[in-house]
Amino acid sequence: MAWIKTISEEEADGEVFNLYADLLAPWGGVDNILKIHSLHPESLKAHIHLYKTVMYGKSPLKRPDREMIAVVVSAANRCHY
């Protein structure tokens, strides 16, 4: 759970509603790591762009290597994701 105010899926409208529609996880909601940007949709769009660039953009690193780096960084940061 995020420690900052977020907009839930049920409360979302306008641009946030539209962004959430594209971000629904398999469990039927939007991950908290994305919802922390809900008060500022431009930062949510930037977060998505950065993630897609890092994980899918042109790079000498293969996708599994990128995922492993993300796991190690998350573990080092004691992240529950």
trRosetta pair geometry for C-beta under 8 A, 3 or more apart (Angstrom, degrees):
i j d omega theta_ij theta_ji phi_ij phi_ji
1 32 6.3 -153 -124 -113 24 154
2 6 5.2 85 60 -31 142 130
2 32 4.9 -174 -38 -174 94 109
2 35 6.2 -142 -12 91 143 102
2 36 4.8 177 -125 -84 144 92
4 36 5.9 75 57 -144 118 89
5 39 6.6 64 95 -54 97 133
6 32 7.3 -118 -49 -143 172 75
6 35 4.2 52 -168 149 141 104
6 36 6.1 -68 -89 -93 116 36
6 38 4.9 87 -160 30 74 131
6 39 7.3 -115 -118 -29 41 90
7 11 5.0 -130 -166 92 80 113
7 12 5.3 107 138 -83 117 74
7 16 5.5 17 85 162 150 158
7 35 7.0 -150 56 -160 58 92
7 38 3.8 -150 30 151 95 137
7 39 6.8 146 -22 -65 103 60
8 11 4.7 85 52 13 81 102
8 12 7.0 -125 94 -27 42 84
8 35 7.7 17 -102 -146 37 138
9 12 5.8 -40 -149 6 30 120
9 20 5.7 163 -121 179 78 145
9 24 8.0 68 -121 -101 135 92
9 29 5.7 -124 -30 -138 142 80
9 30 5.9 155 -74 4 101 103
12 16 4.4 -129 -149 115 98 103
12 17 4.2 150 133 -81 98 65
12 20 5.0 41 143 0 175 150
12 38 7.2 -98 -98 -153 102 121
13 16 6.7 40 54 57 34 98
13 17 4.9 5 -133 -33 19 126
14 17 5.9 118 48 16 29 103
14 18 7.2 -62 139 -2 36 100
15 18 5.7 -56 -150 38 34 111
15 19 6.3 32 154 -18 68 106
15 41 4.7 2 120 -111 125 171
16 19 5.7 -54 -145 39 32 110
16 20 6.1 36 155 -21 66 107
16 38 5.5 64 -141 -157 130 83
16 41 5.7 -127 -74 -83 72 110
16 44 7.7 103 -118 14 75 163
17 20 5.8 -56 -147 37 27 113
17 21 6.5 37 152 -30 62 102
18 21 5.7 -46 -153 22 32 117
18 22 7.3 21 153 -9 60 102
19 22 6.1 -65 -162 38 36 104
19 23 6.2 14 150 -8 70 121
19 41 6.1 179 -21 -143 150 103
19 44 5.7 68 169 121 158 139
19 45 7.1 -105 -114 -69 131 79
20 23 5.6 -75 -141 48 34 104
20 24 6.9 62 161 -59 69 76
20 30 5.1 -80 -138 -57 89 141
21 24 6.8 -20 -159 -23 28 107
23 30 5.0 48 108 -123 112 101
23 31 7.5 -105 161 22 108 82
23 34 5.6 -160 178 145 149 165
23 48 7.6 -106 -90 -95 116 127
24 28 6.4 -20 -172 -154 110 28
24 29 6.8 -150 -142 143 74 2
24 30 6.4 -67 -97 -71 45 69
25 28 7.1 -38 74 23 71 23
25 29 6.1 -13 39 69 101 54
25 30 6.8 141 -9 -114 93 24
25 31 5.6 89 -48 -45 135 88
30 34 5.4 -100 170 80 102 121
30 35 5.4 122 108 -62 112 97
31 34 5.0 84 70 11 84 101
31 35 7.0 -157 99 -9 40 91
31 81 7.7 62 -171 -119 129 125
32 35 5.1 -56 -136 40 40 113
32 36 6.6 56 162 -37 68 90
33 36 6.6 -37 -159 8 26 113
33 81 6.2 13 -46 -73 136 154
34 37 6.3 -59 -177 30 48 107
34 38 7.9 75 132 -55 66 84
34 44 6.4 67 -173 -142 81 98
34 47 6.7 171 -121 105 69 141
34 48 7.6 47 -126 -68 112 91
35 38 5.0 -8 -165 -32 60 120
37 40 5.9 -83 -171 67 71 80
37 41 7.3 97 141 -111 97 24
37 43 4.5 -147 -144 98 110 97
37 44 3.6 157 114 -73 131 77
37 47 5.6 -140 -45 -2 156 141
38 41 7.6 14 -154 -76 35 64
38 44 6.7 60 -80 -66 38 135
40 43 4.4 42 105 13 113 112
40 44 7.0 161 94 -15 61 84
41 44 5.2 -52 -150 34 43 117
41 45 6.4 44 154 -19 71 100
42 45 5.7 -50 -150 35 34 111
42 46 6.4 35 150 -19 65 105
43 46 5.4 -51 -145 38 37 114
43 47 6.2 45 152 -25 66 101
44 47 5.6 -49 -148 32 31 114
44 48 6.6 30 153 -16 63 105
45 48 5.8 -55 -150 37 32 111
45 49 6.3 33 152 -19 65 107
46 49 5.6 -54 -145 38 32 113
46 50 6.2 34 155 -20 66 105
47 50 5.9 -55 -148 36 28 110
47 51 6.3 28 154 -18 63 107
48 51 5.8 -55 -147 37 29 111
48 52 6.3 25 157 -15 65 108
49 52 6.0 -58 -146 39 28 107
49 53 6.2 28 156 -20 64 110
50 53 5.8 -59 -147 37 28 111
50 54 6.2 21 159 -14 66 110
51 54 6.0 -61 -145 40 26 105
51 55 5.9 1 167 2 66 118
52 55 6.3 -66 -132 50 24 96
52 56 5.3 -34 -173 36 65 118
52 57 7.2 95 129 -43 62 88
53 56 7.2 -62 -100 57 11 74
53 57 4.2 19 -164 -37 55 136
54 57 6.6 17 -47 20 12 112
54 66 6.9 154 147 -160 79 126
55 63 7.1 51 -180 -135 74 84
55 66 5.5 150 -127 137 58 143
55 67 7.8 61 -136 -69 101 70
55 70 7.8 8 -93 -49 103 142
56 63 7.6 19 -98 -103 56 106
59 66 7.4 87 84 -71 152 123
61 65 4.6 -127 -169 90 95 127
61 66 5.3 114 127 -58 124 86
61 69 7.7 -15 -169 -12 153 138
62 65 4.9 95 58 6 75 106
62 66 7.3 -140 98 -7 39 88
63 66 5.6 -54 -149 34 35 113
63 67 6.5 36 154 -20 67 103
64 67 5.6 -53 -149 35 35 113
64 68 6.4 36 153 -19 66 104
65 68 5.7 -53 -148 36 32 111
65 69 6.5 36 152 -20 64 103
66 69 5.7 -52 -151 33 32 113
66 70 6.5 34 150 -19 64 105
67 70 5.6 -55 -152 35 33 114
67 71 6.5 35 150 -21 66 103
68 71 5.5 -50 -147 34 35 113
68 72 6.4 34 155 -17 66 104
69 72 5.8 -55 -148 37 31 110
69 73 6.2 29 155 -17 66 108
70 73 5.8 -56 -145 39 29 110
70 74 6.2 31 156 -19 64 108
71 74 5.7 -56 -147 38 28 112
71 75 6.3 28 155 -18 64 106
72 75 5.8 -54 -147 37 30 110
72 76 6.3 30 154 -18 64 107
73 76 5.7 -54 -146 38 30 112
73 77 6.2 18 157 -8 64 112
73 79 7.9 16 117 13 69 133
74 77 5.9 -66 -145 47 28 103
74 79 4.0 -88 -159 59 80 122
74 81 5.9 -106 -143 73 137 83
75 78 7.4 28 -176 -78 33 34
75 79 7.4 -74 -54 40 22 81
